[in-house]
Amino acid sequence: PLPSFTYPLFAQVLGIIPHSVEGSLSESNFSPLVNLEWQFADRSMAYLSWAQGYKAGGFDARSNKPPPPTSTGTFQFGPEKANTYELGAKMGLGRTAELNAAFYFTEYEDLQTSAFDGAIGFNVGSGSAEVMGVELSGRWRVTPQFMLSGSMAWLDFEWTDYYGQCYFGRAPDGTGANAGNCNYAGFSNQLAPEFT
């Protein structure tokens, strides 16, 4: 361990506060899936599905600060849950082409998100989000030796409730347990392009 006289220096410069990294966790979950399919032609079908997703909670040993109410660290984080709905079709066009289309909508609760803590580490935060999108893909066998294929997608990701580390130039607007953080409700997420 480091000498105790170095603690204020590490806290001030690097944001590191000594704290316990002990914990235990026990979880169980039932995640159903319901899928209805309709084959409306010889090589074509449509489907409608609903599913619940689950990602277990855990521990973040990289968190440099103790958790609230002492500080803003996130040593332990809760499970992530999702409800997703999808409507789609897979269609054969003649004997040499196929077209697939899907629309989906997903609601996330406590989405596990790793965010820079402003010093040298990352905290796992959680928030709620809604994601919807449309995906199209197809292929066409032009000749026995030549095939064309392509895909495109539209994605709309929106935080409905999330407080995270403020980026440069933005003033914190969180209160209470979220003091020092920024409210990103209504914002999109990183690495979530609108068009692909």
DRENDO-1510 file (C-alpha; in Angstrom, 1 decimal, always signed):
<recs>
REC; n; res; u; v; w
REC; 1; PRO; +0.0; +0.0; +0.0 .
REC; 2; LEU; +1.0; +3.6; -0.5 .
REC; 3; PRO; +1.9; +5.8; +2.4 .
REC; 4; SER; -1.1; +7.7; +3.7 .
REC; 5; PHE; +0.5; +11.1; +3.2 .
REC; 6; THR; +0.3; +10.5; -0.6 .
REC; 7; TYR; -3.5; +10.1; -0.5 .
REC; 8; PRO; -4.4; +13.8; -0.8 .
REC; 9; LEU; -2.0; +14.1; -3.8 .
REC; 10; PHE; -3.6; +11.1; -5.6 .
REC; 11; ALA; -7.1; +12.4; -4.8 .
REC; 12; GLN; -6.4; +15.9; -6.0 .
REC; 13; VAL; -4.3; +15.1; -9.2 .
REC; 14; LEU; -5.7; +11.7; -10.3 .
REC; 15; GLY; -9.0; +11.5; -8.6 .
REC; 16; ILE; -8.1; +8.3; -6.7 .
REC; 17; ILE; -9.6; +7.8; -3.3 .
REC; 18; PRO; -8.6; +4.6; -1.4 .
REC; 19; HIS; -11.7; +2.4; -0.7 .
REC; 20; SER; -12.7; -1.2; -0.2 .
REC; 21; VAL; -13.1; -3.5; -3.2 .
REC; 22; GLU; -15.0; -6.2; -1.4 .
REC; 23; GLY; -18.5; -7.4; -2.4 .
REC; 24; SER; -20.7; -10.3; -3.3 .
REC; 25; LEU; -23.5; -10.6; -5.8 .
REC; 26; SER; -26.2; -13.3; -6.6 .
REC; 27; GLU; -28.7; -12.9; -9.4 .
REC; 28; SER; -31.2; -15.0; -11.4 .
REC; 29; ASN; -33.3; -14.1; -14.4 .
REC; 30; PHE; -35.9; -15.4; -16.7 .
REC; 31; SER; -35.7; -14.0; -20.3 .
REC; 32; PRO; -38.5; -15.1; -22.5 .
REC; 33; LEU; -38.8; -14.9; -26.3 .
REC; 34; VAL; -42.0; -15.1; -28.3 .
REC; 35; ASN; -41.8; -15.3; -32.1 .
REC; 36; LEU; -44.6; -15.6; -34.6 .
REC; 37; GLU; -43.9; -16.5; -38.2 .
REC; 38; TRP; -46.1; -16.5; -41.3 .
REC; 39; GLN; -44.9; -18.1; -44.6 .
REC; 40; PHE; -47.0; -16.1; -47.1 .
REC; 41; ALA; -45.2; -17.5; -50.2 .
REC; 42; ASP; -42.9; -20.4; -51.2 .
REC; 43; ARG; -39.7; -18.5; -50.5 .
REC; 44; SER; -41.1; -15.6; -48.3 .
REC; 45; MET; -42.0; -15.2; -44.7 .
REC; 46; ALA; -42.9; -12.5; -42.2 .
REC; 47; TYR; -42.3; -12.5; -38.5 .
REC; 48; LEU; -43.1; -10.6; -35.3 .
REC; 49; SER; -41.1; -11.1; -32.1 .
REC; 50; TRP; -40.8; -9.9; -28.6 .
REC; 51; ALA; -38.0; -10.7; -26.2 .
REC; 52; GLN; -36.6; -9.7; -22.9 .
REC; 53; GLY; -32.9; -9.4; -22.5 .
REC; 54; TYR; -30.7; -9.4; -19.4 .
REC; 55; LYS; -27.1; -8.7; -18.6 .
REC; 56; ALA; -25.9; -9.4; -15.1 .
REC; 57; GLY; -24.6; -6.7; -12.7 .
REC; 58; GLY; -21.1; -6.8; -11.5 .
REC; 59; PHE; -18.1; -5.1; -10.0 .
REC; 60; ASP; -15.8; -2.5; -11.5 .
REC; 61; ALA; -12.5; -2.8; -9.8 .
REC; 62; ARG; -11.2; +0.0; -12.0 .
REC; 63; SER; -13.4; +2.6; -10.3 .
REC; 64; ASN; -11.0; +5.0; -8.5 .
REC; 65; LYS; -13.5; +6.3; -6.0 .
REC; 66; PRO; -15.9; +4.8; -3.4 .
REC; 67; PRO; -19.6; +4.7; -4.4 .
REC; 68; PRO; -22.3; +7.2; -3.3 .
REC; 69; PRO; -23.0; +8.6; -0.9 .
REC; 70; THR; -19.3; +8.9; +0.0 .
REC; 71; SER; -18.2; +9.8; -3.5 .
REC; 72; THR; -19.1; +9.2; -7.2 .
REC; 73; GLY; -17.4; +5.9; -7.8 .
REC; 74; THR; -19.2; +2.8; -9.2 .
REC; 75; PHE; -17.6; -0.2; -7.7 .
REC; 76; GLN; -20.8; -2.2; -7.9 .
REC; 77; PHE; -23.3; -1.8; -10.7 .
REC; 78; GLY; -26.7; -3.4; -11.3 .
REC; 79; PRO; -28.1; -5.6; -14.0 .
REC; 80; GLU; -29.1; -4.3; -17.4 .
REC; 81; LYS; -32.6; -5.2; -18.8 .
REC; 82; ALA; -34.1; -4.8; -22.2 .
REC; 83; ASN; -37.5; -5.3; -23.9 .
REC; 84; THR; -37.3; -5.6; -27.7 .
REC; 85; TYR; -39.9; -5.8; -30.4 .
REC; 86; GLU; -39.1; -6.7; -34.1 .
REC; 87; LEU; -41.3; -6.9; -37.2 .
REC; 88; GLY; -39.7; -8.2; -40.4 .
REC; 89; ALA; -39.8; -10.1; -43.6 .
REC; 90; LYS; -37.5; -12.3; -45.6 .
REC; 91; MET; -38.6; -12.5; -49.3 .
REC; 92; GLY; -37.5; -14.4; -52.3 .
REC; 93; LEU; -37.8; -12.4; -55.5 .
REC; 94; GLY; -38.0; -14.7; -58.4 .
REC; 95; ARG; -35.4; -17.5; -58.4 .
REC; 96; THR; -32.2; -15.3; -58.1 .
REC; 97; ALA; -32.8; -12.5; -55.6 .
REC; 98; GLU; -33.7; -12.0; -51.9 .
REC; 99; LEU; -34.8; -9.0; -49.9 .
REC; 100; ASN; -34.9; -8.8; -46.1 .
REC; 101; ALA; -36.5; -6.0; -44.1 .
REC; 102; ALA; -36.8; -5.4; -40.3 .
REC; 103; PHE; -38.1; -2.8; -38.0 .
REC; 104; TYR; -37.1; -3.0; -34.3 .
REC; 105; PHE; -37.7; -1.1; -31.1 .
REC; 106; THR; -35.8; -1.7; -27.8 .
REC; 107; GLU; -36.2; -0.2; -24.4 .
REC; 108; TYR; -33.2; -0.4; -22.1 .
REC; 109; GLU; -33.3; -0.1; -18.3 .
REC; 110; ASP; -30.0; +0.4; -16.5 .
REC; 111; LEU; -27.9; +0.2; -19.6 .
REC; 112; GLN; -24.4; -0.5; -18.5 .
REC; 113; THR; -22.2; +2.3; -19.9 .
REC; 114; SER; -18.5; +2.8; -19.3 .
REC; 115; ALA; -17.7; +6.6; -19.0 .
REC; 116; PHE; -14.4; +8.4; -18.5 .
REC; 117; ASP; -14.1; +9.7; -14.9 .
REC; 118; GLY; -12.2; +12.9; -15.9 .
REC; 119; ALA; -8.9; +11.7; -14.5 .
REC; 120; ILE; -7.3; +8.3; -15.3 .
REC; 121; GLY; -10.2; +5.8; -15.1 .
REC; 122; PHE; -13.6; +4.8; -16.1 .
REC; 123; ASN; -16.9; +4.4; -14.2 .
REC; 124; VAL; -19.7; +2.0; -15.1 .
REC; 125; GLY; -22.9; +4.1; -15.1 .
REC; 126; SER; -26.4; +3.1; -15.9 .
REC; 127; GLY; -29.3; +4.9; -17.6 .
REC; 128; SER; -32.4; +4.3; -19.6 .
REC; 129; ALA; -32.6; +4.4; -23.4 .
REC; 130; GLU; -34.9; +3.8; -26.4 .
REC; 131; VAL; -33.5; +2.5; -29.6 .
REC; 132; MET; -35.3; +2.0; -32.9 .
REC; 133; GLY; -34.2; +1.3; -36.4 .
REC; 134; VAL; -34.9; -0.1; -39.8 .
REC; 135; GLU; -32.6; -2.6; -41.6 .
REC; 136; LEU; -32.7; -3.6; -45.3 .
REC; 137; SER; -30.5; -6.1; -47.0 .
REC; 138; GLY; -30.6; -8.0; -50.2 .
REC; 139; ARG; -28.7; -10.0; -52.8 .
REC; 140; TRP; -29.1; -10.9; -56.4 .
REC; 141; ARG; -27.3; -13.7; -58.2 .
REC; 142; VAL; -26.7; -12.0; -61.6 .
REC; 143; THR; -24.9; -15.0; -63.1 .
REC; 144; PRO; -23.8; -18.3; -61.5 .
REC; 145; GLN; -20.4; -16.6; -61.0 .
REC; 146; PHE; -21.5; -13.1; -60.0 .
REC; 147; MET; -23.6; -11.9; -57.1 .
REC; 148; LEU; -24.5; -8.3; -56.0 .
REC; 149; SER; -25.4; -7.7; -52.3 .
REC; 150; GLY; -26.0; -4.7; -50.2 .
REC; 151; SER; -27.5; -3.4; -46.9 .
REC; 152; MET; -28.5; -0.2; -45.3 .
REC; 153; ALA; -29.8; +0.8; -41.9 .
REC; 154; TRP; -31.3; +3.7; -40.0 .
REC; 155; LEU; -30.8; +3.9; -36.3 .
REC; 156; ASP; -32.3; +6.3; -33.7 .
REC; 157; PHE; -30.7; +6.0; -30.2 .
REC; 158; GLU; -32.0; +8.3; -27.4 .
REC; 159; TRP; -31.1; +8.4; -23.8 .
REC; 160; THR; -34.3; +8.8; -21.8 .
REC; 161; ASP; -32.4; +9.0; -18.4 .
REC; 162; TYR; -28.7; +9.2; -18.1 .
REC; 163; TYR; -26.2; +11.2; -16.1 .
REC; 164; GLY; -22.5; +11.0; -17.1 .
REC; 165; GLN; -19.2; +12.7; -17.1 .
REC; 166; CYS; -19.4; +16.1; -18.8 .
REC; 167; TYR; -17.4; +16.7; -21.9 .
REC; 168; PHE; -15.2; +19.7; -22.3 .
REC; 169; GLY; -17.0; +23.0; -22.4 .
REC; 170; ARG; -20.3; +21.7; -20.9 .
REC; 171; ALA; -21.2; +22.7; -17.3 .
REC; 172; PRO; -22.5; +20.0; -14.9 .
REC; 173; ASP; -26.3; +20.2; -14.5 .
REC; 174; GLY; -26.8; +17.1; -12.3 .
REC; 175; THR; -28.2; +17.4; -8.7 .
REC; 176; GLY; -28.1; +15.3; -5.6 .
REC; 177; ALA; -26.4; +11.9; -6.3 .
REC; 178; ASN; -25.7; +13.2; -9.8 .
REC; 179; ALA; -24.0; +16.4; -8.8 .
REC; 180; GLY; -20.9; +17.1; -10.9 .
REC; 181; ASN; -22.3; +15.1; -13.9 .
REC; 182; CYS; -24.3; +16.1; -16.9 .
REC; 183; ASN; -27.8; +15.1; -17.9 .
REC; 184; TYR; -27.8; +13.4; -21.3 .
REC; 185; ALA; -31.5; +12.7; -21.6 .
REC; 186; GLY; -32.6; +13.3; -25.2 .
REC; 187; PHE; -29.0; +12.8; -26.5 .
REC; 188; SER; -27.8; +10.0; -28.7 .
REC; 189; ASN; -25.0; +7.6; -27.7 .
REC; 190; GLN; -21.5; +7.4; -29.0 .
REC; 191; LEU; -20.8; +5.0; -31.8 .
REC; 192; ALA; -24.5; +5.0; -32.8 .
REC; 193; PRO; -24.5; +6.3; -36.4 .
REC; 194; GLU; -27.9; +7.4; -37.8 .
REC; 195; PHE; -27.3; +5.8; -41.2 .
REC; 196; THR; -25.1; +2.9; -42.2 .
</recs>
